[in-house]
Amino acid sequence: MIKKIKIKNFKRFEKTEFDLDSVVVFVGPNNYGKTTALQAIYLWELGLNSWKSHLATKPNSKRTTGLTINRKNILAIPNSHAIQLWKSYNVRKGIDKGKTENINIEIIADGETNNQKWTIGFEFIYGNQESIYCRILSDDDTLTGKKLYQHLSIINEKVGYLPPMSGLSSTEDKLEMGSINARIGEGQTAQVLRNLCWNLYSDSDTHKNDKWQKLKELMEDLFLIELQAPTYNSINGQIDLTYKENKKELNILNSGRGLLQVLLIFSYIYTHDSTILLIDEPDAHLEVLRQREIYNRLTHEIKKSNFQIIIASHSEVIINEAFSNDLIYTFLINKQLLLNEGNKKHLISSLSKYGMEQYFLANQNRWILYLEGDTDLKILREFAKLKKTESLPYLNKPFVYFLHNDQINEALKHFSAMKNAQNDLLGVLLTDKTKQLPPTDISDFITLSWNRREIENYIPIPYTLTRYLENLNFSGLFFQQNIPLLNEIINKRIPPVALENPTDSWWNDTKMTDDFLDKIFETYLLQTNQSSSIMNKSKYYLLLQYAKPEEIDPEVTEKLDAIYEVARRAEAIIQSEE
């Protein structure tokens, strides 16, 4: 069993390490390094096996010898160029007077096999686009020749790596186990499922044949189907697989993705004698109940055999199942965090209501913007574009939480849950004037409200309405809008005193969406026989594309600047960790 893995300069990781146990779960969103961590363990084993094979024929080799590994033999790490294994593709660095030195990948594992503890690491040196070199890392200068071979022979761990299910090909040629493993490593699991079942079924080894029965029982228990014996057609060289459901025999192509996912996982486990199993997203394509069932079955099987399993997932169900007994690492921006009893509790509490994606967005952005709806965000963006404020980049990709049904207090509950998991989190709430801001003693949470009734009250009216209609273009043909009619409708809706005085209270207190804009466009479009879909509340932000910067109230800039300050502080927090 591997107890610790240290990784340096490999793909997403500059330098990191993980303590491991019999069951470990890596959780996090896509592209955060979960798969990279699994691949690092695979690469470590590739180095181990390469050196074992080399020493078996050349026992007097020194550990400083660099063994050549062709990139095409690194099956579980898809790459078209060996440089893609390196962090940021950096394989050399300048040191002094134009000289350079290699930047090497280092993967070191501490472990225990049959009560014997061991530490072994491998250094991978870039050769060219097709190959890398592998050397043994050790502080023991006497570790050479037979002593080195004996040291490596202690380690009899076998690593198996299974990527996510990629579907199922319509036909499948019979393959040798080496070809099966090559396709699995390349992520082509769609081409091997029938072969795995065939190998399990046809093997004369009684032990494996028992596992075929176990696989059949598992599938019947989970999916109420009866797997039929796979068949091989020697004429076309293809394997076929069927199952019975409600006494009707169906081709495996008729089954759902969840069934195929489970069949792939367990047929792989039963055909491989792996002592360390790396599984990437075993929950893919599975509904909640089966995610829980599969995780428990997997971990039970592994613990019963005294093996090790490391799972990469973003399933809340799997986190909940792993909560009590297993190690959980969360993959965050620029770091990985081992959950302990304290932060596990907060994370699970947050996930149960808000979902994992919310937690990771909080970690990635370090600030949350609370608004009453997505139209508010669209209008803020248009204001920021118009006024050319520094807030625009942050409004283009914010972590925004929309408070539907005007549940202002929900902002506090959500922020508290997120801050329990990410204690340096910042938040800003922006609401309409009519909403009573909740009292709060939560640190780093700013509450703002508009002085006018709602955000739409800051759209320059009536100027933007006429400019918008003047610029309408339908199907590439100019449609002459009736601007005098529009002005007549507007004048009937706005009190004369407000028309004459832009500071009149009417502009501040009127609910501009429901009581004015909705009625203006409804009347105008009806009288001009145009579709009501041309303009509605979800599109009012488009009016600001016809506004002028000087027409925007200074309060808008104040609010945008306040949001910018929060976002800038959050950005500084992230940068301090790099």
ZIDADA-V834670 format. One record per helix or strand of 3 or more residues. SS is the DSSP state (a for helix, b for strand). FROM is the first residue (numbers start at 0). LEN is the number of residues. If there is no record, write none. Layout:
SS/FROM/LEN, SS/FROM/LEN
//
This chain:
b/1/9, b/12/7, b/22/5, a/33/24, b/66/4, a/70/3, a/81/4, a/86/3, b/91/3, b/99/3, b/104/9, b/115/13, b/130/7, a/144/9, b/158/4, a/176/9, a/188/3, a/192/10, a/205/18, b/230/3, b/237/3, b/241/4, b/247/4, a/251/3, a/256/15, b/275/5, a/287/17, b/307/6, a/315/7, b/326/6, b/334/4, a/340/14, a/355/10, b/366/5, a/373/14, a/391/5, b/399/3, a/403/3, a/408/13, b/425/6, b/444/5, a/454/4, a/462/8, a/482/11, a/495/5, a/504/5, a/511/16, a/531/3, a/536/10, a/548/3, a/553/24
//
